Amino acid sequence: MRHLAPLGLRSPEGGIALLPGSRDVQTSVTAAADPRVQLVGYGPSASTIGGNRAGRAAALAVRAHLAGTGPALP
């Protein structure tokens, strides 16, 4: 994740906060500090089932962001 360091996504505690997902923790993939960043395949979305759910959640979040209906940039 070092390649994302310039984006300043890490909290003071060292983690990356995610926006709440729609259904469960596996759908939490959008970085709270920058909604353009989708973290699929890390944390709860790292499993096969979680990856499928997270992939769908990320696609929907990107679509909402591009349509201007997603979370605003900080």
N, C-alpha and C positions, 0 to 999 in steps of 0.2 A: 504494500500500500504506500510505500515511500514515494512512488511516482505521483501520488495525489497530494503530497505535502504542500505544494504551492497554492492549492485551493483553500487551505486553512479549514479543513473539515473537522479536525480533531478538537474535542472539548478539552478543558483544562485537566480533566482526569485521564486523558489519553485516548478515549474511545471516539467513535463517530456516531453521533445521535441520528436516529432515523425517525422519519415521520410515521405516525401510527398507520398500519395497514387497514384495509377495509374489513377483513374477516378474522385473521389470526396473525400471530407474530411472524409467520412465514411470508406474509405479504408486505411486511415493512421493509422496503428496499430503497426508498427515496431519502437521500441525505438531507437532514434538517437545515444545515448551513447553506446548501445549494441544491435546489430541487431539480437541477439539470443532471445531477449525478445519481445514477441508479446502481446500487451495490447488490447485484445478483450473484449468488454463489458464495457469499460470505455469511458467517453466523448461522442464523436459523434457516436460511435459504440454501445451505450447502448440501442438503440431502437430495436424493432423486425426486421425492415428492415435493419437498420445499422448493427445489429449483423450478419445477413446473409451475407451481403457484406464484413464485416470485417473478418468473418470466412474464406471466400474464399481468401481474400487478405492475411491473416495470413498463410494459407496453402501454397499459392504460394510463399510467402516470405521464409518460412521454407524450401520448396523444393529448391529454388534458393540458399539459404545459404548452404544447405547440398551438393549441386552440385558444390559449389565453385564459383557460378556466382552472388551471392548476395553482399551486401555491406560488406566491410572489417571491422574487429573489430578495434576500435580506439587504 
